[in-house]
């Protein structure tokens, strides 16, 4: 019989800045959470500014609302998300207003 405490799964933890990114491959005990893998990655030692208490995390691009509770499965990739500098809704709104203004000021042919 295999002891469940000794079973391991392989997962990846990823973090990226505009000019630098890193993916760490880890063997974690089965039953580990998203948060456990993020801590085990030690990416906060390489990337300044990661705050484990406030960092948003996801799996394959999908936000995980409770990373301390979400149990990982074999082969999953944990992603640590940076805080947004600008609200995407506001950026889209400004872009649409700029395009509308440009269209209004175009001279007819």
C-alpha positions, 0 to 999 in steps of 0.5 A, a space after each residue: 500500500 502507498 502512503 498518501 503523504 508520500 505521493 507527489 504531483 508535478 506542478 509549475 508556478 509562473 510569474 512575469 513582468 514585462 521584461 522578465 519571466 520565470 516558471 518554476 517546476 515543483 514536486 509537491 505533496 498531493 493535496 497541496 494548495 495553489 498558495 502552498 505551491 506559490 510559497 514553495 516556488 520562492 519567486 518572491 526572492 527573485 521578484 521584488 514586490 510579490 506580497 503573498 497575502 495580497 497576490 492574486 493567483 490563478 491556474 492556466 489563466 483563470 483566477 482562483 478566488 481562494 488559493 489557500 483552499 484550491 487543491 492542485 492537480 498533476 500538471 497544473 500551472 499556478 500563475 501569480 498575477 501582478 497588480 493592475 496599474 490601470 483599470 482595463 475598463 477605463 483604458 477601453 473607455 478612453 480608447 473608444 472616446 479617442 476613436 470616436 473623436 478621431 472619426 468625427 474630425 476626419 474630413 469627408 472625401 
